[in-house]
Amino acid sequence: MGLLGVGSAFAATLVICLYAASPAVVSLYPHPFYLMAIAPVVLFGLARFWLQAWRGELHNDPVVHALKDRVSYLLITLCALAMAAATYL
């Protein structure tokens, strides 16, 4: 089951890249290039999540774990900054 989750994480990252490169995004964001910064952040977060699960360090519901994890807050902040840069810079 873990390999399916890791594969889904890579697929999600690919979808983010395809979305950021799509022509429709230009009408929503003046600088869509900054959205590409979200892809490695999401990939890192999901890979870290799966690594913690394999090590047995994930004892809560994944959402509860993300709400208690400081690194998750940092990753969410980085994604928000990338979206703000795509919108306002």
Buried (B, 14 or more C-beta within 10 A) or exposed (E): EEEEEBEEBEEBBEEBBEBBEEEEBEEEBEEBBBBBBBBEBBBBBBBBBBEBBEEEEBEEEEEEBBEEBEEBEEBEEBBEBBBEBBBEE
